[in-house]
Amino acid sequence: MRAVLCKSYGMPSDLVLEDVPSPEPGQGEVLVTVKAAGVNFPDVLMIQNKYQHRPPLPFSPGYEIAGIIKALGPGVSGLQVGDAGVAMLRYGAFAEEAVVLSERFWRIPSDVDFVAAGAFPLAYGTSYHALKDRGRLQPGETLMVLGAAGGVGLAAVQLGKLMGAAVIACASSDEKLALCKQHGADMLINYRTQNLRETVKALTQERGVDVVLDPVGGEYAEPAVRSIAWFGRYLVVGFTSGEIPRMPMNLPLLKGCALVGVAWDTYSRRNPEGGRQNISEMIAWIRNGKLKPIVTAQYPLAETARALEDVMQRRVQGKVVIVP
Ligand SMILES: NC(=O)c1ccc[n+]([C@@H]2O[C@H](COP(=O)([O-])OP(=O)(O)OC[C@H]3O[C@@H](n4cnc5c(N)ncnc54)[C@H](OP(=O)(O)O)[C@@H]3O)[C@@H](O)[C@H]2O)c1
Protein backbone atom coordinates (compact mmCIF):
# COMPACT_ATOMS: atom_id res chain seq x y z
CA MET A 1 0.00 0.00 0.00
CA ARG A 2 1.07 3.63 -0.46
CA ALA A 3 1.80 5.86 2.51
CA VAL A 4 3.06 9.41 3.02
CA LEU A 5 6.17 9.15 5.20
CA CYS A 6 7.96 11.58 7.47
CA LYS A 7 11.50 10.14 7.49
CA SER A 8 13.17 13.11 9.11
CA TYR A 9 11.58 16.05 10.93
CA GLY A 10 11.06 19.04 8.70
CA MET A 11 8.66 20.78 6.37
CA PRO A 12 5.77 19.32 4.32
CA SER A 13 8.04 19.34 1.24
CA ASP A 14 10.31 16.80 3.03
CA LEU A 15 7.50 14.19 3.12
CA VAL A 16 7.74 11.29 0.66
CA LEU A 17 5.12 8.96 -0.82
CA GLU A 18 6.27 5.31 -0.85
CA ASP A 19 5.03 1.76 -1.22
CA VAL A 20 5.20 0.04 2.17
CA PRO A 21 3.93 -3.32 3.48
CA SER A 22 0.37 -3.35 4.83
CA PRO A 23 0.43 -2.91 8.61
CA GLU A 24 -0.64 -5.92 10.71
CA PRO A 25 -3.35 -5.27 13.30
CA GLY A 26 -2.07 -6.29 16.74
CA GLN A 27 -3.97 -7.21 19.91
CA GLY A 28 -7.16 -5.12 20.14
CA GLU A 29 -6.51 -3.36 16.83
CA VAL A 30 -8.26 -3.22 13.47
CA LEU A 31 -6.83 -2.66 9.98
CA VAL A 32 -8.82 0.01 8.13
CA THR A 33 -8.97 0.87 4.42
CA VAL A 34 -8.74 4.68 4.54
CA LYS A 35 -11.48 6.41 2.54
CA ALA A 36 -10.70 9.92 3.79
CA ALA A 37 -8.23 11.48 6.25
CA GLY A 38 -8.76 14.94 7.73
CA VAL A 39 -5.87 17.42 7.79
CA ASN A 40 -5.27 19.23 11.09
CA PHE A 41 -2.85 21.75 12.55
CA PRO A 42 -1.30 19.10 14.85
CA ASP A 43 -0.06 17.26 11.70
CA VAL A 44 2.23 20.17 10.81
CA LEU A 45 3.47 20.35 14.40
CA MET A 46 4.17 16.60 14.43
CA ILE A 47 6.30 16.53 11.26
CA GLN A 48 8.40 19.35 12.74
CA ASN A 49 8.79 17.50 16.07
CA LYS A 50 6.93 20.33 17.83
CA TYR A 51 3.90 18.36 19.09
CA GLN A 52 3.39 16.97 22.58
CA HIS A 53 3.24 13.42 21.13
CA ARG A 54 6.39 12.40 19.23
CA PRO A 55 6.03 9.33 17.01
CA PRO A 56 9.22 7.39 16.25
CA LEU A 57 10.67 7.99 12.74
CA PRO A 58 9.71 7.08 10.08
CA PHE A 59 5.97 7.62 10.48
CA SER A 60 2.96 8.65 8.41
CA PRO A 61 1.33 11.81 9.71
CA GLY A 62 -2.46 12.19 9.82
CA TYR A 63 -4.61 12.17 12.96
CA GLU A 64 -8.07 11.07 11.84
CA ILE A 65 -9.75 8.85 9.28
CA ALA A 66 -13.01 7.57 7.96
CA GLY A 67 -12.83 4.12 6.42
CA ILE A 68 -13.87 0.47 6.34
CA ILE A 69 -12.48 -2.34 8.47
CA LYS A 70 -10.37 -4.72 6.35
CA ALA A 71 -9.11 -7.08 9.07
CA LEU A 72 -9.45 -7.64 12.81
CA GLY A 73 -6.54 -8.22 15.16
CA PRO A 74 -6.74 -10.75 18.00
CA GLY A 75 -9.08 -9.94 20.90
CA VAL A 76 -11.33 -7.50 19.02
CA SER A 77 -15.02 -7.83 19.80
CA GLY A 78 -18.08 -5.88 18.71
CA LEU A 79 -16.64 -4.95 15.29
CA GLN A 80 -16.64 -6.81 11.97
CA VAL A 81 -14.79 -6.74 8.67
CA GLY A 82 -16.75 -4.34 6.42
CA ASP A 83 -17.86 -2.01 9.24
CA ALA A 84 -17.63 1.69 8.33
CA GLY A 85 -16.36 4.11 10.94
CA VAL A 86 -14.26 7.06 11.99
CA ALA A 87 -11.17 6.96 14.19
CA MET A 88 -8.55 9.12 15.85
CA LEU A 89 -5.10 7.57 15.73
CA ARG A 90 -2.76 10.57 16.26
CA TYR A 91 -0.59 9.52 13.31
CA GLY A 92 -0.74 7.06 10.42
CA ALA A 93 -3.79 8.42 8.58
CA PHE A 94 -2.16 9.69 5.36
CA ALA A 95 -1.94 6.20 3.86
CA GLU A 96 -4.15 3.75 1.99
CA GLU A 97 -4.46 1.60 5.12
CA ALA A 98 -4.12 2.32 8.81
CA VAL A 99 -4.11 0.36 12.04
CA VAL A 100 -6.38 1.68 14.79
CA LEU A 101 -7.17 0.67 18.37
CA SER A 102 -10.62 -0.89 18.21
CA GLU A 103 -11.97 1.24 21.07
CA ARG A 104 -10.98 4.37 19.12
CA PHE A 105 -12.92 3.24 16.01
CA TRP A 106 -16.47 4.58 16.16
CA ARG A 107 -18.93 2.96 13.79
CA ILE A 108 -20.88 5.18 11.38
CA PRO A 109 -23.79 4.28 9.11
CA SER A 110 -22.42 3.11 5.75
CA ASP A 111 -24.50 5.75 3.92
CA VAL A 112 -22.66 8.66 5.60
CA ASP A 113 -20.44 10.69 3.24
CA PHE A 114 -16.90 9.44 3.93
CA VAL A 115 -15.21 12.74 3.07
CA ALA A 116 -17.33 14.68 5.57
CA ALA A 117 -16.91 11.87 8.12
CA GLY A 118 -13.11 11.91 7.76
CA ALA A 119 -13.12 15.61 8.60
CA PHE A 120 -14.93 15.42 11.87
CA PRO A 121 -13.57 13.27 14.76
CA LEU A 122 -10.75 15.63 15.78
CA ALA A 123 -11.91 19.17 14.97
CA TYR A 124 -15.63 18.69 15.64
CA GLY A 125 -14.82 16.37 18.55
CA THR A 126 -12.58 19.05 20.06
CA SER A 127 -15.08 21.88 19.69
CA TYR A 128 -18.00 19.81 20.96
CA HIS A 129 -16.05 18.55 23.99
CA ALA A 130 -14.89 22.12 24.63
CA LEU A 131 -18.35 23.71 24.44
CA LYS A 132 -20.34 20.91 26.08
CA ASP A 133 -18.09 19.32 28.72
CA ARG A 134 -15.63 22.14 29.50
CA GLY A 135 -17.50 25.38 28.69
CA ARG A 136 -20.98 24.13 29.62
CA LEU A 137 -22.39 26.46 26.97
CA GLN A 138 -26.09 27.17 27.58
CA PRO A 139 -28.82 28.19 25.12
CA GLY A 140 -29.08 31.98 24.99
CA GLU A 141 -25.44 32.54 25.98
CA THR A 142 -22.94 34.37 23.78
CA LEU A 143 -19.97 32.41 22.41
CA MET A 144 -16.91 34.08 20.86
CA VAL A 145 -14.70 31.92 18.61
CA LEU A 146 -11.15 32.98 17.65
CA GLY A 147 -9.66 31.55 14.43
CA ALA A 148 -13.29 30.96 13.55
CA ALA A 149 -12.75 29.99 9.90
CA GLY A 150 -10.25 27.20 10.72
CA GLY A 151 -11.13 23.54 11.28
CA VAL A 152 -11.75 23.71 15.04
CA GLY A 153 -13.05 27.29 14.77
CA LEU A 154 -15.71 26.71 12.12
CA ALA A 155 -16.81 23.56 13.94
CA ALA A 156 -17.28 25.70 17.07
CA VAL A 157 -19.34 28.24 15.12
CA GLN A 158 -21.65 25.50 13.80
CA LEU A 159 -21.89 23.63 17.12
CA GLY A 160 -22.40 26.85 19.09
CA LYS A 161 -25.41 27.68 16.92
CA LEU A 162 -26.75 24.12 17.28
CA MET A 163 -26.44 24.48 21.07
CA GLY A 164 -28.53 27.66 20.99
CA ALA A 165 -25.84 30.31 21.52
CA ALA A 166 -25.35 33.65 19.79
CA VAL A 167 -21.97 33.36 18.05
CA ILE A 168 -19.34 36.04 17.47
CA ALA A 169 -16.80 34.79 14.88
CA CYS A 170 -13.32 36.36 14.87
CA ALA A 171 -10.86 35.88 12.00
CA SER A 172 -8.10 37.66 10.11
CA SER A 173 -9.87 38.43 6.83
CA ASP A 174 -13.28 39.45 5.57
CA GLU A 175 -13.27 36.43 3.23
CA LYS A 176 -12.83 34.07 6.20
CA LEU A 177 -15.56 35.93 8.10
CA ALA A 178 -17.95 35.56 5.15
CA LEU A 179 -17.54 31.77 5.45
CA CYS A 180 -18.34 31.97 9.18
CA LYS A 181 -21.45 34.03 8.46
CA GLN A 182 -22.53 31.52 5.82
CA HIS A 183 -22.34 28.79 8.48
CA GLY A 184 -24.32 30.60 11.14
CA ALA A 185 -22.17 33.25 12.88
CA ASP A 186 -24.39 36.07 14.15
CA MET A 187 -21.66 38.71 14.60
CA LEU A 188 -18.24 39.10 12.98
CA ILE A 189 -14.93 40.67 14.09
CA ASN A 190 -11.91 41.05 11.82
CA TYR A 191 -9.22 41.02 14.52
CA ARG A 192 -6.62 42.25 12.09
CA THR A 193 -8.46 45.51 11.39
CA GLN A 194 -10.77 45.94 14.41
CA ASN A 195 -9.96 46.33 18.11
CA LEU A 196 -11.17 43.06 19.64
CA ARG A 197 -12.13 44.36 23.07
CA GLU A 198 -13.84 47.56 21.92
CA THR A 199 -15.79 45.70 19.23
CA VAL A 200 -17.00 43.04 21.71
CA LYS A 201 -18.13 45.83 24.07
CA ALA A 202 -20.10 47.45 21.25
CA LEU A 203 -21.62 44.15 20.05
CA THR A 204 -22.68 43.03 23.56
CA GLN A 205 -23.78 46.41 24.97
CA GLU A 206 -20.76 46.33 27.36
CA ARG A 207 -21.82 42.98 28.87
CA GLY A 208 -19.11 40.78 27.35
CA VAL A 209 -19.30 37.17 26.18
CA ASP A 210 -20.10 34.06 28.24
CA VAL A 211 -17.70 31.65 26.56
CA VAL A 212 -14.54 32.15 24.47
CA LEU A 213 -13.11 29.27 22.42
CA ASP A 214 -9.47 30.03 21.59
CA PRO A 215 -7.43 27.81 19.24
CA VAL A 216 -5.04 30.71 18.39
CA GLY A 217 -3.46 32.13 21.59
CA GLY A 218 -0.88 34.88 21.15
CA GLU A 219 -1.86 38.54 21.11
CA TYR A 220 -5.66 37.96 21.09
CA ALA A 221 -5.83 35.92 24.28
CA GLU A 222 -5.66 38.73 26.83
CA PRO A 223 -8.16 41.05 25.08
CA ALA A 224 -10.43 37.99 24.75
CA VAL A 225 -10.26 37.28 28.50
CA ARG A 226 -10.89 40.97 29.17
CA SER A 227 -14.02 40.63 27.00
CA ILE A 228 -15.55 37.90 29.17
CA ALA A 229 -18.74 38.51 31.13
CA TRP A 230 -19.20 37.72 34.85
CA PHE A 231 -18.93 33.94 35.44
CA GLY A 232 -17.64 33.37 31.86
CA ARG A 233 -15.45 30.50 30.63
CA TYR A 234 -12.32 30.86 28.50
CA LEU A 235 -11.50 27.62 26.68
CA VAL A 236 -7.78 27.07 26.01
CA VAL A 237 -7.70 24.92 22.84
CA GLY A 238 -4.45 25.65 21.03
CA PHE A 239 -1.77 28.09 19.93
CA THR A 240 -1.71 28.36 16.14
CA SER A 241 -0.19 31.85 16.48
CA GLY A 242 2.95 30.10 17.76
CA GLU A 243 2.78 32.01 21.05
CA ILE A 244 1.54 30.59 24.37
CA PRO A 245 -0.06 33.62 26.03
CA ARG A 246 0.62 34.79 29.59
CA MET A 247 -2.29 36.08 31.60
CA PRO A 248 -2.61 38.57 34.51
CA MET A 249 -4.19 36.35 37.17
CA ASN A 250 -6.32 39.20 38.56
CA LEU A 251 -8.57 38.90 35.47
CA PRO A 252 -10.26 35.60 36.46
CA LEU A 253 -10.70 36.97 39.99
CA LEU A 254 -12.31 40.24 38.85
CA LYS A 255 -14.71 38.48 36.49
CA GLY A 256 -15.40 35.35 38.55
CA CYS A 257 -14.47 33.58 35.31
CA ALA A 258 -12.72 30.30 34.61
CA LEU A 259 -9.73 29.57 32.36
CA VAL A 260 -10.40 26.01 31.25
CA GLY A 261 -8.08 23.60 29.44
CA VAL A 262 -9.42 21.42 26.61
CA ALA A 263 -7.75 18.13 25.61
CA TRP A 264 -10.23 16.11 23.52
CA ASP A 265 -7.96 13.24 22.50
CA THR A 266 -6.80 12.69 26.08
CA TYR A 267 -10.35 13.06 27.40
CA SER A 268 -11.68 10.46 24.96
CA ARG A 269 -8.88 8.04 26.00
CA ARG A 270 -9.41 8.58 29.72
CA ASN A 271 -13.19 8.58 29.43
CA PRO A 272 -14.04 6.30 26.46
CA GLU A 273 -17.77 6.36 27.24
CA GLY A 274 -17.86 10.16 27.26
CA GLY A 275 -15.93 10.27 23.99
CA ARG A 276 -18.22 7.71 22.36
CA GLN A 277 -21.29 9.62 23.56
CA ASN A 278 -20.09 12.90 22.01
CA ILE A 279 -19.22 11.22 18.70
CA SER A 280 -22.64 9.49 18.62
CA GLU A 281 -24.48 12.75 19.28
CA MET A 282 -22.64 14.43 16.41
CA ILE A 283 -23.23 11.47 14.05
CA ALA A 284 -26.96 11.74 14.85
CA TRP A 285 -26.85 15.46 13.96
CA ILE A 286 -25.00 14.68 10.72
CA ARG A 287 -27.57 12.03 9.81
CA ASN A 288 -30.57 14.25 10.46
CA GLY A 289 -28.99 17.12 8.54
CA LYS A 290 -28.44 19.46 11.51
CA LEU A 291 -24.63 19.33 11.26
CA LYS A 292 -22.49 19.23 8.13
CA PRO A 293 -18.70 19.16 8.47
CA ILE A 294 -17.40 21.84 6.10
CA VAL A 295 -14.80 20.45 3.69
CA THR A 296 -13.45 23.14 1.36
CA ALA A 297 -10.75 21.12 -0.42
CA GLN A 298 -9.84 17.49 -1.17
CA TYR A 299 -6.40 16.27 -2.24
CA PRO A 300 -5.04 12.88 -3.32
CA LEU A 301 -2.30 11.27 -1.17
CA ALA A 302 0.38 12.56 -3.57
CA GLU A 303 -0.61 16.16 -2.73
CA THR A 304 -0.57 15.82 1.05
CA ALA A 305 2.38 18.24 1.29
CA ARG A 306 0.34 20.91 -0.49
CA ALA A 307 -2.52 20.48 1.99
CA LEU A 308 -0.13 20.79 4.96
CA GLU A 309 1.50 23.88 3.37
CA ASP A 310 -1.94 25.50 3.17
CA VAL A 311 -2.42 24.89 6.91
CA MET A 312 0.99 26.38 7.72
CA GLN A 313 0.39 29.41 5.49
CA ARG A 314 -2.97 30.13 7.18
CA ARG A 315 -4.79 29.53 3.88
CA VAL A 316 -7.16 26.76 4.98
CA GLN A 317 -10.85 27.47 5.51
CA GLY A 318 -12.97 24.85 7.29
CA LYS A 319 -11.49 21.39 6.75
CA VAL A 320 -9.20 19.94 4.10
CA VAL A 321 -9.29 16.19 3.49
CA ILE A 322 -6.89 13.71 1.88
CA VAL A 323 -8.65 11.09 -0.23
CA PRO A 324 -6.21 8.21 -0.89
N1 LIG B 1 -6.98 20.94 22.65
C1 LIG B 1 -7.39 19.99 21.83
O1 LIG B 1 -7.99 19.00 22.21
C2 LIG B 1 -7.10 20.19 20.37
C3 LIG B 1 -7.50 19.24 19.41
C4 LIG B 1 -7.27 19.51 18.06
C5 LIG B 1 -6.61 20.66 17.68
N2 LIG B 1 -6.19 21.53 18.64
C6 LIG B 1 -5.50 22.76 18.31
O2 LIG B 1 -6.45 23.66 17.76
C7 LIG B 1 -5.77 24.58 16.93
C8 LIG B 1 -6.50 24.70 15.61
O3 LIG B 1 -6.33 23.54 14.85
P1 LIG B 1 -7.02 23.43 13.41
O4 LIG B 1 -6.68 22.10 12.87
O5 LIG B 1 -8.41 23.89 13.48
O6 LIG B 1 -6.17 24.55 12.62
P2 LIG B 1 -6.53 25.40 11.32
O7 LIG B 1 -7.67 24.79 10.58
O8 LIG B 1 -5.25 25.61 10.60
O9 LIG B 1 -7.05 26.78 11.91
C9 LIG B 1 -6.23 27.55 12.71
C10 LIG B 1 -6.61 29.03 12.63
O10 LIG B 1 -5.64 29.72 13.43
C11 LIG B 1 -5.47 31.02 12.92
N3 LIG B 1 -4.05 31.39 12.97
C12 LIG B 1 -3.56 32.45 13.62
N4 LIG B 1 -2.23 32.53 13.48
C13 LIG B 1 -1.87 31.50 12.70
C14 LIG B 1 -0.61 31.07 12.19
N5 LIG B 1 0.52 31.72 12.47
N6 LIG B 1 -0.58 29.97 11.42
C15 LIG B 1 -1.72 29.29 11.14
N7 LIG B 1 -2.95 29.66 11.61
C16 LIG B 1 -3.02 30.77 12.38
C17 LIG B 1 -6.02 31.03 11.49
O11 LIG B 1 -7.13 31.92 11.49
P3 LIG B 1 -6.98 33.48 11.16
O12 LIG B 1 -6.13 33.60 9.92
O13 LIG B 1 -8.39 33.88 10.94
O14 LIG B 1 -6.35 34.08 12.37
C18 LIG B 1 -6.51 29.60 11.24
O15 LIG B 1 -7.77 29.59 10.59
C19 LIG B 1 -4.33 24.09 16.82
O16 LIG B 1 -3.52 24.82 17.73
C20 LIG B 1 -4.41 22.65 17.25
O17 LIG B 1 -3.20 22.17 17.77
C21 LIG B 1 -6.42 21.31 19.95
Ligand as a Chemical Component Dictionary entry (heavy atoms), coordinates in Angstrom:
data_LIG
# 
_chem_comp.id                   LIG 
_chem_comp.type                 NON-POLYMER 
_chem_comp.pdbx_formal_charge   0 
_chem_comp.three_letter_code    LIG 
# 
loop_
_chem_comp_atom.comp_id 
_chem_comp_atom.atom_id 
_chem_comp_atom.alt_atom_id 
_chem_comp_atom.type_symbol 
_chem_comp_atom.charge 
_chem_comp_atom.model_Cartn_x 
_chem_comp_atom.model_Cartn_y 
_chem_comp_atom.model_Cartn_z 
_chem_comp_atom.pdbx_ordinal 
LIG N1  N1  N 0  -6.983 20.939 22.654 1  
LIG C1  C1  C 0  -7.390 19.994 21.830 2  
LIG O1  O1  O 0  -7.990 19.000 22.210 3  
LIG C2  C2  C 0  -7.098 20.189 20.366 4  
LIG C3  C3  C 0  -7.504 19.237 19.410 5  
LIG C4  C4  C 0  -7.274 19.508 18.061 6  
LIG C5  C5  C 0  -6.613 20.664 17.677 7  
LIG N2  N2  N 1  -6.186 21.530 18.635 8  
LIG C6  C6  C 0  -5.497 22.763 18.307 9  
LIG O2  O2  O 0  -6.445 23.662 17.757 10 
LIG C7  C7  C 0  -5.765 24.582 16.928 11 
LIG C8  C8  C 0  -6.497 24.701 15.614 12 
LIG O3  O3  O 0  -6.331 23.538 14.851 13 
LIG P1  P1  P 0  -7.018 23.432 13.414 14 
LIG O4  O4  O 0  -6.679 22.096 12.870 15 
LIG O5  O5  O -1 -8.415 23.890 13.482 16 
LIG O6  O6  O 0  -6.169 24.546 12.618 17 
LIG P2  P2  P 0  -6.526 25.397 11.322 18 
LIG O7  O7  O 0  -7.668 24.792 10.584 19 
LIG O8  O8  O 0  -5.254 25.606 10.598 20 
LIG O9  O9  O 0  -7.046 26.781 11.907 21 
LIG C9  C9  C 0  -6.229 27.552 12.707 22 
LIG C10 C10 C 0  -6.612 29.029 12.626 23 
LIG O10 O10 O 0  -5.641 29.715 13.426 24 
LIG C11 C11 C 0  -5.469 31.021 12.925 25 
LIG N3  N3  N 0  -4.054 31.388 12.973 26 
LIG C12 C12 C 0  -3.557 32.452 13.616 27 
LIG N4  N4  N 0  -2.234 32.533 13.481 28 
LIG C13 C13 C 0  -1.866 31.502 12.701 29 
LIG C14 C14 C 0  -0.615 31.068 12.189 30 
LIG N5  N5  N 0  0.524  31.723 12.470 31 
LIG N6  N6  N 0  -0.583 29.971 11.415 32 
LIG C15 C15 C 0  -1.720 29.293 11.142 33 
LIG N7  N7  N 0  -2.953 29.664 11.605 34 
LIG C16 C16 C 0  -3.024 30.765 12.379 35 
LIG C17 C17 C 0  -6.020 31.029 11.493 36 
LIG O11 O11 O 0  -7.126 31.921 11.494 37 
LIG P3  P3  P 0  -6.977 33.481 11.156 38 
LIG O12 O12 O 0  -6.126 33.597 9.922  39 
LIG O13 O13 O 0  -8.388 33.880 10.936 40 
LIG O14 O14 O 0  -6.347 34.082 12.371 41 
LIG C18 C18 C 0  -6.513 29.603 11.242 42 
LIG O15 O15 O 0  -7.768 29.593 10.586 43 
LIG C19 C19 C 0  -4.327 24.086 16.820 44 
LIG O16 O16 O 0  -3.524 24.816 17.731 45 
LIG C20 C20 C 0  -4.413 22.654 17.254 46 
LIG O17 O17 O 0  -3.196 22.168 17.774 47 
LIG C21 C21 C 0  -6.419 21.314 19.948 48 
# 
loop_
_chem_comp_bond.comp_id 
_chem_comp_bond.atom_id_1 
_chem_comp_bond.atom_id_2 
_chem_comp_bond.value_order 
_chem_comp_bond.pdbx_ordinal 
LIG N1  C1  SING 1  
LIG C1  O1  DOUB 2  
LIG C1  C2  SING 3  
LIG C2  C3  SING 4  
LIG C2  C21 DOUB 5  
LIG C3  C4  DOUB 6  
LIG C4  C5  SING 7  
LIG C5  N2  DOUB 8  
LIG N2  C6  SING 9  
LIG N2  C21 SING 10 
LIG C6  O2  SING 11 
LIG C6  C20 SING 12 
LIG O2  C7  SING 13 
LIG C7  C8  SING 14 
LIG C7  C19 SING 15 
LIG C8  O3  SING 16 
LIG O3  P1  SING 17 
LIG P1  O4  DOUB 18 
LIG P1  O5  SING 19 
LIG P1  O6  SING 20 
LIG O6  P2  SING 21 
LIG P2  O7  DOUB 22 
LIG P2  O8  SING 23 
LIG P2  O9  SING 24 
LIG O9  C9  SING 25 
LIG C9  C10 SING 26 
LIG C10 O10 SING 27 
LIG C10 C18 SING 28 
LIG O10 C11 SING 29 
LIG C11 N3  SING 30 
LIG C11 C17 SING 31 
LIG N3  C12 SING 32 
LIG N3  C16 SING 33 
LIG C12 N4  DOUB 34 
LIG N4  C13 SING 35 
LIG C13 C14 SING 36 
LIG C13 C16 DOUB 37 
LIG C14 N5  SING 38 
LIG C14 N6  DOUB 39 
LIG N6  C15 SING 40 
LIG C15 N7  DOUB 41 
LIG N7  C16 SING 42 
LIG C17 O11 SING 43 
LIG C17 C18 SING 44 
LIG O11 P3  SING 45 
LIG P3  O12 DOUB 46 
LIG P3  O13 SING 47 
LIG P3  O14 SING 48 
LIG C18 O15 SING 49 
LIG C19 O16 SING 50 
LIG C19 C20 SING 51 
LIG C20 O17 SING 52 
# 
